[in-house]
Amino acid sequence: MKSVLICCDLFPPAFGPRMGYLCKYLLLNGWKPVVITEDVGENTFSFLADQLIAKQVEVKYIRYYTHTGWLGKMEWGFTFLRDILFGYKDNRFYREALKKIEIHDFNLILCSTYRTFPMRAAARLAQNKNLPLVIDLRDIIEQYAGNEFITHPLPKIAGFDQWIAALFRKRNLTIRNKILRQANGVTTISSWHVSVLKTYNPNTRLIYNGYDPELFFPSDVKSTQFYVTYTGRLLSTAMRDPDLLFQAVQKLLEEEVITPDLFRIRWFVDEKSKRIITHESAKYPNIKPFMEYFGYIPASEIPLILQESAILVLLTNKASNSGPQGVMTTKLFEALAVGKPILSVRGDEGCIEEVITRTCSGLSAHTADEAYQFIKSHYLRWKEGQHTEDNANWDEIKKFSRDSQAQQFIEVFLGCISE
């Protein structure tokens, strides 16, 4: 049995579906994964973590933060500075990973991250132990419209936040690009990402995010209300803009097509995202009675929420040189898998739109009228007792399963091992 050491920034029970599901399907394909990751104190994917524990996947969690509230913010700031100045997080990660390498016979190292950490630790391990290194980048700094790649807000004092953000960006890109040139292989999540990263490593391959076919599949769940559903986060309206959706609903209301007792817009979001949505929707006060807010929910509950919905919303924005670009959220593939029509607003005219078109799974709307016509058509069909599924191309959709994703990773691994 071949074995891979996975070094990643996030892993279940935190929001780390890509590596979590990869471990699940690597096991089914005869590979042994061992994971080292940061403990971020989240439980979104507890069910997947439990499955992996049951299958005896070895995971080492490193906890960098122990406080909450103001103490937690101070601790984060102190760690942030130590990391910028001295590479604190990667150095500690390296020491923990070294213990695993001493007791396991690994064939290669896979480092998966959305920014940079823990790439330096993984590269150092690969070099010192003469192991092939594959870098998996789920997101890259260049895709963002602003400073959304920084997870915590910076203090806004005389431009201090912009100075820190610029320094952080430059530092991360310098580190990332140097390691990419050293890697045996690179994987990423969209064709746009591939085009950017091939500049630094020509052996860059596209492996989309995906869905677990054991959880996400079409189901004839009946509902007494027409649910338009969004699950996820909003970092900013520059990245994900709901305005066309609000315009479309406003027009449906004005024409007396919809009523709040039957038509509901459901938001399964965190508090920060809720504040952005309520602020943006306040421009259309008449639609407030149609809106329902729920907090973040465990990932295990998402399949039923999608299956009972009539339309699934993806919030996006038009791709541009200043961002967003190449963003391929996991929510897209989960929506594809349940067979419900997808409404992408504002359509990105890029990678997401290409997948929606290729799979015949919905609409990437460029105008409010397009969104209005799409919702109205499905709503009137639903009122007549008809299903809202589109005539999706299932041969294409099946290519995005997590099992297929694992097969693609294995191909990359075997290619690096044989070099």
MARBA-679195 format. One record per residue (C-alpha): residue number from 0; residue in one letter; x, y, z. Coordinates in steps of 0.5 Angstrom, whole numbers, plus 500, padded with zeros to 3 digits. Example, Ala and Ser with C-alpha at 12.3 -4.5 7.8 and 13.67 -1.06 7.14 Angstrom:
2
 num residu   x   y   z
   0      a 525 491 516
   1      s 527 498 514
END
This chain:
419
 num residu   x   y   z
   0      m 500 500 500
   1      k 503 507 498
   2      s 503 512 503
   3      v 502 520 503
   4      l 503 525 508
   5      i 498 531 507
   6      c 500 538 510
   7      c 494 542 510
   8      d 492 549 513
   9      l 485 546 514
  10      f 482 539 515
  11      p 475 536 518
  12      p 472 537 523
  13      a 474 544 520
  14      f 472 547 513
  15      g 477 542 509
  16      p 472 538 505
  17      r 477 538 499
  18      m 483 534 503
  19      g 478 531 508
  20      y 474 527 502
  21      l 481 526 499
  22      c 483 522 505
  23      k 476 518 504
  24      y 477 516 497
  25      l 484 515 497
  26      l 483 509 502
  27      l 478 506 498
  28      n 483 506 492
  29      g 489 503 496
  30      w 493 509 499
  31      k 494 511 506
  32      p 494 518 508
  33      v 497 521 514
  34      v 495 528 516
  35      i 498 534 519
  36      t 494 540 520
  37      e 492 546 524
  38      d 487 546 529
  39      v 482 552 528
  40      g 477 550 533
  41      e 471 549 528
  42      n 466 543 527
  43      t 463 544 520
  44      f 465 537 518
  45      s 465 533 524
  46      f 461 528 521
  47      l 467 527 516
  48      a 472 527 521
  49      d 468 522 525
  50      q 468 517 519
  51      l 476 518 518
  52      i 477 517 525
  53      a 473 510 524
  54      k 477 508 518
  55      q 483 510 523
  56      v 486 516 519
  57      e 492 519 523
  58      v 491 526 524
  59      k 495 531 528
  60      y 492 537 530
  61      i 497 543 532
  62      r 493 549 536
  63      y 496 555 535
  64      y 491 559 539
  65      t 488 558 546
  66      h 484 564 547
  67      t 478 568 545
  68      g 475 575 545
  69      w 480 580 546
  70      l 485 576 549
  71      g 484 572 542
  72      k 485 578 538
  73      m 491 580 541
  74      e 494 573 541
  75      w 492 572 533
  76      g 496 579 532
  77      f 502 577 536
  78      t 502 570 532
  79      f 501 574 526
  80      l 507 578 527
  81      r 512 572 529
  82      d 510 569 523
  83      i 511 574 518
  84      l 518 576 522
  85      f 520 569 524
  86      g 516 564 520
  87      y 513 561 527
  88      k 508 557 524
  89      d 511 553 519
  90      n 517 552 524
  91      r 513 549 529
  92      f 509 545 523
  93      y 516 542 521
  94      r 518 540 528
  95      e 511 536 528
  96      a 511 533 521
  97      l 518 531 522
  98      k 516 526 528
  99      k 511 523 523
 100      i 516 522 517
 101      e 521 518 522
 102      i 516 513 524
 103      h 512 512 517
 104      d 515 510 510
 105      f 512 516 506
 106      n 512 516 498
 107      l 511 523 497
 108      i 508 529 501
 109      l 502 533 499
 110      c 501 540 501
 111      s 494 543 501
 112      t 493 551 502
 113      y 489 557 500
 114      r 494 562 501
 115      t 501 559 503
 116      f 502 556 510
 117      p 504 550 511
 118      m 508 550 504
 119      r 515 552 507
 120      a 514 546 512
 121      a 512 542 507
 122      a 518 544 502
 123      r 523 543 507
 124      l 521 536 509
 125      a 521 534 502
 126      q 528 537 501
 127      n 531 534 507
 128      k 528 527 506
 129      n 528 527 499
 130      l 521 526 498
 131      p 517 528 492
 132      l 513 534 493
 133      v 506 536 490
 134      i 503 543 492
 135      d 495 543 492
 136      l 492 551 492
 137      r 485 551 493
 138      d 485 559 492
 139      i 490 564 490
 140      i 491 571 492
 141      e 491 574 485
 142      q 483 571 485
 143      y 481 576 490
 144      a 478 583 489
 145      g 481 586 495
 146      n 484 584 502
 147      e 479 578 503
 148      f 485 573 503
 149      i 487 576 510
 150      t 482 572 515
 151      h 482 577 520
 152      p 480 585 520
 153      l 487 589 520
 154      p 487 596 525
 155      k 485 602 520
 156      i 490 607 523
 157      a 493 612 518
 158      g 493 607 512
 159      f 497 602 517
 160      d 492 596 514
 161      q 493 597 507
 162      w 501 597 509
 163      i 500 591 512
 164      a 496 588 507
 165      a 501 590 502
 166      l 507 587 506
 167      f 503 580 507
 168      r 501 580 500
 169      k 508 581 497
 170      r 511 576 502
 171      n 506 570 501
 172      l 507 571 493
 173      t 515 571 494
 174      i 514 565 498
 175      r 509 561 494
 176      n 512 562 488
 177      k 519 560 490
 178      i 516 553 493
 179      l 512 552 486
 180      r 518 552 482
 181      q 521 547 487
 182      a 515 542 487
 183      n 514 536 483
 184      g 507 537 481
 185      v 502 543 482
 186      t 494 542 483
 187      t 489 547 483
 188      i 481 548 482
 189      s 480 552 476
 190      s 483 553 469
 191      w 484 560 471
 192      h 488 558 477
 193      v 492 553 472
 194      s 494 559 467
 195      v 497 563 473
 196      l 501 558 476
 197      k 504 555 470
 198      t 508 561 470
 199      y 512 558 476
 200      n 511 551 475
 201      p 509 548 468
 202      n 507 541 471
 203      t 500 544 474
 204      r 494 540 473
 205      l 487 542 474
 206      i 483 538 479
 207      y 476 541 480
 208      n 473 541 487
 209      g 467 536 487
 210      y 461 533 491
 211      d 461 526 495
 212      p 456 522 491
 213      e 454 518 498
 214      l 451 525 500
 215      f 449 529 494
 216      f 444 526 489
 217      p 438 528 486
 218      s 432 526 491
 219      d 424 527 490
 220      v 423 531 497
 221      k 417 535 497
 222      s 416 542 500
 223      t 410 546 501
 224      q 414 553 499
 225      f 418 555 494
 226      y 425 555 497
 227      v 431 559 493
 228      t 437 557 497
 229      y 444 560 499
 230      t 449 557 503
 231      g 456 559 504
 232      r 459 566 506
 233      l 460 573 503
 234      l 467 576 504
 235      s 465 582 500
 236      t 460 584 494
 237      a 466 585 490
 238      m 467 578 490
 239      r 460 576 491
 240      d 454 581 489
 241      p 447 579 490
 242      d 444 585 487
 243      l 441 582 481
 244      l 437 577 485
 245      f 434 583 489
 246      q 432 586 483
 247      a 429 580 480
 248      v 425 579 487
 249      q 423 586 487
 250      k 420 585 480
 251      l 416 579 481
 252      l 413 582 487
 253      e 411 588 484
 254      e 408 584 478
 255      e 404 580 484
 256      v 407 574 482
 257      i 410 571 488
 258      t 407 572 496
 259      p 411 571 502
 260      d 407 565 504
 261      l 409 561 498
 262      f 416 564 496
 263      r 422 564 501
 264      i 429 566 500
 265      r 433 562 505
 266      w 440 564 507
 267      f 445 559 511
 268      v 450 564 513
 269      d 455 567 518
 270      e 454 573 522
 271      k 458 577 517
 272      s 455 575 511
 273      k 448 576 514
 274      r 450 583 515
 275      i 452 584 508
 276      i 446 581 505
 277      t 441 585 510
 278      h 445 592 508
 279      e 445 590 501
 280      s 437 588 501
 281      a 435 594 505
 282      k 435 598 498
 283      y 429 594 496
 284      p 425 594 503
 285      n 419 591 500
 286      i 423 584 499
 287      k 424 583 507
 288      p 418 579 508
 289      f 421 574 503
 290      m 428 573 507
 291      e 429 568 512
 292      y 436 567 515
 293      f 439 561 518
 294      g 446 561 521
 295      y 452 556 519
 296      i 450 549 519
 297      p 453 542 520
 298      a 455 540 513
 299      s 452 534 514
 300      e 445 537 514
 301      i 447 541 507
 302      p 444 535 502
 303      l 437 535 505
 304      i 437 543 505
 305      l 439 543 497
 306      q 434 537 496
 307      e 428 541 498
 308      s 430 547 495
 309      a 427 549 488
 310      i 433 554 486
 311      l 440 554 488
 312      v 443 561 488
 313      l 451 562 487
 314      l 453 569 489
 315      t 459 571 484
 316      n 461 577 480
 317      k 464 578 473
 318      a 471 576 473
 319      s 476 582 472
 320      n 483 583 472
 321      s 482 586 479
 322      g 478 580 481
 323      p 475 576 483
 324      q 477 571 478
 325      g 477 563 478
 326      v 473 562 484
 327      m 470 555 484
 328      t 466 554 490
 329      t 465 547 493
 330      k 458 549 493
 331      l 457 549 485
 332      f 459 542 485
 333      e 454 540 491
 334      a 449 544 487
 335      l 450 540 481
 336      a 449 533 484
 337      v 442 534 487
 338      g 440 536 480
 339      k 436 543 482
 340      p 437 549 477
 341      i 442 553 479
 342      l 442 561 479
 343      s 449 564 479
 344      v 448 572 480
 345      r 452 576 478
 346      g 455 571 473
 347      d 462 571 473
 348      e 463 570 465
 349      g 468 565 467
 350      c 470 559 470
 351      i 463 558 474
 352      e 459 560 468
 353      e 463 555 463
 354      v 461 549 468
 355      i 454 551 469
 356      t 453 552 461
 357      r 457 545 460
 358      t 453 541 465
 359      c 446 545 463
 360      s 444 546 470
 361      g 442 553 470
 362      l 443 560 469
 363      s 449 565 470
 364      a 445 571 470
 365      h 448 578 467
 366      t 442 582 468
 367      a 436 583 473
 368      d 431 581 467
 369      e 435 574 466
 370      a 434 572 473
 371      y 427 575 474
 372      q 425 570 468
 373      f 429 564 470
 374      i 426 565 477
 375      k 419 566 474
 376      s 419 560 470
 377      h 421 555 475
 378      y 416 558 480
 379      l 410 558 475
 380      r 412 551 474
 381      w 412 549 481
 382      k 406 552 483
 383      e 403 547 477
 384      g 406 541 481
 385      q 412 540 476
 386      h 419 539 478
 387      t 424 544 478
 388      e 430 540 475
 389      d 433 542 469
 390      n 435 537 463
 391      a 442 537 466
 392      n 448 533 463
 393      w 449 528 468
 394      d 455 525 464
 395      e 459 531 465
 396      i 456 532 473
 397      k 459 525 474
 398      k 466 528 473
 399      f 466 532 479
 400      s 465 527 484
 401      r 470 526 490
 402      d 472 519 487
 403      s 474 522 481
 404      q 478 527 484
 405      a 482 522 488
 406      q 483 518 482
 407      q 486 525 479
 408      f 490 526 485
 409      i 493 519 485
 410      e 495 520 477
 411      v 499 526 479
 412      f 502 522 485
 413      l 504 516 481
 414      g 507 521 476
 415      c 511 524 481
 416      i 514 518 484
 417      s 516 515 478
 418      e 520 521 476
END
